[in-house]
Structures are given as structure tokens and as C-alpha cells.
Amino acid sequence: LLENREVNSPGPDRAVVFQNHSLLPWLTVYENVRLGVDKVFASSKTRGERDAWTMHNLNLVQMAHAKDKRPSEISGGMKQRVGIARALAMEPKVLLLDEPFGALDALTRAHLQDSVMALHQKLGNTILMITHDVDEAVLLSDRIVMMTNGPSARIGEVLDVPLARPRKRLELATNAGYLKCRQRVLEFLYERHRFVEAA
């Protein structure tokens, strides 16, 4: 997967954000993010720089105010934001996102989508994201892989998204290319639903 090497163990060059948070309950919000920062940047950043980078990423997800709280003291959506901050703070080469924004309010969701796009622009890393949100898929993706239904799901269609970067959501709202991609994804979903009903 990375540099034509087989991946068979975890590593700091890959980060995952799951649907549900995966925070360590005995650590504070700050410590959960700092753990990854220390692992990745121990030899390249000073202690003060690692502290500043941890706080930068907590600010990015609007969680700096809760830095001293433990996971049991914050809501599910807040836990998810901390998990996203931890992944972003590692600046991974490959970022795997499994519906990471589902539990978030619309404004926080939009803010974090923008953060992920900015990170991608800066690092040129590979991001693989699972989402059921059509607008999110078109906004964030260079390629959308649409799956068929069921336990034996297969690739149903692959759609290239030929939209220039950086992308600005308000400008895309009336962009013909964006609307065409959005329409094709919706058509695929409705066709798939029709086939499922027929079966």
C-alpha cells in the first residue's frame, strides 16, 4: 500500500478515524491527542512545539476548552472531534475516515471538512473516506467509488470528480460540474434502491 510495501502492522504514517471515537478513557482530551504527537514528532519538534501543535489541533476541532476533561466527561460528538484532532495531528501519509462527521452538527462538520481539505492540500496525502452523504462525497473527493448493496457488496460504479482545488463550498453550490457529479451519485443510489426493491 505505501511505497509498494505490504502493510501488516500499525504505524504512525497511517491514521484511522472510526464512526465511534476510540479514545483512551484514562487520558485527558489533551493527552489523547498529545500521545500521537509525541509518537510522530519526538525527534523533530521540541516539547514546546509539540504542546503548541497539540493545542493547534484541538483548536481546529473547537475542543481546546475541554483539554483537561476525560472522555467520560464529554459528549459523543465531542469525543469524535478529539479523535479527528488526534488523526490530523499526526499528519499521516494515509488517512482512513469511516463516516467521521456523522455525529457532528452542521457547522462543525463543515469546519472539519474544510480542515481535512486543507490538510490534504498541504501534505498531498492519500485520504480514503466512507460516507453516505452525497454532498460530502462530491465536495471532498477526487474519485467516488459507489458500492452495491448487501453483505456481498461490490464496486458498482467509479465516478471521477473533475473539480479544481482548493474547493470552496459556497462557490460549488452553483457549479455545473459539481451539480453533474451530485446528480450522477443520486441516480446511482436510486437505481440501486430500485434493484433492491425488485429483488
C-alpha positions in Angstrom: 0.0 0.0 0.0 2.7 2.5 1.0 5.7 2.7 -1.4 4.7 -0.7 -2.9 5.2 -2.4 0.5 2.7 -4.7 2.1 1.2 -3.2 5.3 0.7 -5.8 8.0 1.2 -3.8 11.2 0.1 -0.3 12.6 2.3 2.7 12.0 2.3 6.5 12.5 2.2 7.0 8.8 -1.4 5.7 8.8 -4.3 7.1 10.9 -7.9 6.0 11.3 -10.9 7.9 12.4 -13.8 5.5 13.2 -17.5 6.1 13.3 -17.3 5.9 17.1 -14.5 7.5 19.0 -11.6 5.3 20.1 -10.1 7.5 22.9 -8.2 6.1 25.8 -10.5 6.7 28.8 -7.8 7.2 31.4 -6.2 10.1 29.4 -7.5 13.7 29.1 -8.5 15.2 25.8 -5.1 16.9 25.6 -3.2 13.7 26.5 -5.2 11.6 23.9 -4.0 14.0 21.1 -0.5 14.5 22.6 0.1 10.8 22.6 0.1 10.6 18.8 2.0 13.9 18.5 4.8 12.6 20.8 5.0 9.4 18.9 5.4 11.1 15.5 7.3 14.2 16.3 9.5 13.3 19.3 12.7 13.7 17.2 11.6 16.7 15.0 9.7 19.0 17.4 10.7 20.4 20.8 8.5 19.8 23.8 7.1 23.3 23.5 6.4 22.8 19.8 4.6 19.6 20.4 2.5 21.3 23.0 1.6 24.1 20.6 0.9 21.6 17.8 -1.4 19.6 20.1 -3.3 22.8 21.1 -3.5 23.9 17.4 -5.2 20.6 16.5 -7.6 20.9 19.5 -8.4 24.4 18.4 -9.1 23.1 14.9 -11.9 20.9 16.2 -13.0 23.5 18.8 -12.0 21.3 21.7 -9.3 23.4 23.4 -11.7 24.4 26.2 -12.1 20.8 27.2 -8.4 19.8 27.1 -8.3 18.7 30.8 -11.5 16.6 30.7 -11.6 12.9 30.3 -13.7 11.1 27.6 -16.4 10.2 30.2 -16.9 13.9 30.9 -17.7 15.0 27.3 -20.4 14.2 24.8 -20.2 11.6 21.9 -19.8 14.4 19.3 -17.0 16.0 21.3 -15.2 12.6 21.6 -15.4 12.3 17.9 -13.9 15.7 17.4 -11.0 14.7 19.6 -10.4 11.6 17.6 -10.3 13.7 14.4 -7.8 16.1 16.0 -5.6 13.2 17.0 -5.6 11.8 13.5 -4.9 15.2 11.9 -2.2 16.0 14.4 -0.1 13.0 13.2 0.0 14.4 9.6 -0.4 10.8 8.2 0.5 9.8 4.7 -2.7 7.7 4.6 -5.8 8.9 6.5 -8.7 6.4 6.7 -12.1 8.0 7.6 -15.1 5.9 8.4 -18.0 8.3 8.5 -16.2 10.5 10.9 -18.5 13.5 10.8 -21.9 11.8 11.2 -22.3 12.7 14.9 -21.4 16.4 14.4 -23.6 19.5 14.0 -23.6 21.0 10.5 -21.2 23.9 11.3 -18.6 21.7 13.0 -19.0 19.2 10.2 -18.3 21.9 7.6 -15.4 23.3 9.5 -13.8 19.8 9.8 -14.4 19.0 6.1 -12.5 22.2 5.3 -9.7 21.2 7.7 -9.4 17.8 6.0 -9.2 19.5 2.6 -6.6 21.9 3.9 -4.5 19.1 5.3 -4.7 17.2 2.0 -3.6 20.3 0.1 -0.7 20.8 2.5 0.5 17.1 2.7 -0.6 15.7 -0.6 -1.5 12.6 1.4 -4.0 9.8 0.5 -7.4 10.0 2.1 -9.9 7.2 1.9 -13.3 8.1 3.3 -16.5 6.2 3.8 -19.6 8.3 3.7 -23.3 8.1 3.0 -23.5 11.9 2.5 -23.7 12.7 -1.3 -22.7 16.4 -0.9 -19.8 15.5 1.3 -18.6 12.8 -1.2 -18.6 15.3 -4.1 -17.1 18.1 -2.1 -14.1 16.1 -0.7 -13.4 13.5 -3.4 -11.3 13.2 -6.5 -12.9 9.9 -7.1 -16.1 8.4 -5.7 -16.4 4.6 -5.6 -20.1 3.7 -5.3 -20.9 0.3 -3.8 -23.8 -2.1 -4.5 -25.9 -3.3 -1.6 -25.6 -6.3 0.7 -23.1 -8.4 2.5 -21.5 -9.3 -0.9 -21.3 -5.6 -1.9 -19.2 -4.9 -5.0 -18.0 -1.8 -6.7 -21.0 -0.6 -8.7 -19.5 2.5 -10.4 -16.5 4.7 -10.1 -17.0 8.4 -10.7 -14.2 10.9 -11.2 -14.8 14.3 -9.7 -13.0 16.8 -12.1 -13.3 19.9 -9.8 -10.3 22.1 -9.2 -8.7 22.5 -5.8 -8.8 24.3 -3.5 -12.6 23.9 -3.3 -15.0 26.4 -1.8 -18.4 25.0 -0.9 -20.3 28.2 -1.5 -18.9 28.6 -5.0 -19.6 24.9 -5.8 -23.3 25.2 -4.9 -24.0 26.6 -8.4 -21.0 24.9 -10.2 -22.2 22.8 -13.2 -19.5 20.2 -12.7 -20.4 19.8 -9.0 -24.1 19.5 -9.8 -23.5 16.9 -12.6 -21.4 14.7 -10.2 -24.0 15.1 -7.4 -26.8 14.1 -9.9 -24.9 11.0 -11.0 -24.4 9.8 -7.4 -28.1 10.3 -6.7 -29.0 8.5 -9.9 -26.8 5.5 -8.9 -28.4 5.4 -5.4 -31.9 5.5 -6.7 -31.1 2.8 -9.4 -29.5 0.6 -6.7 -32.6 1.1 -4.4 -34.9 0.1 -7.3 -32.9 -3.1 -7.9 -33.0 -4.0 -4.2 -36.8 -3.5 -4.1 -37.3 -5.6 -7.3 -35.2 -8.4 -5.7 
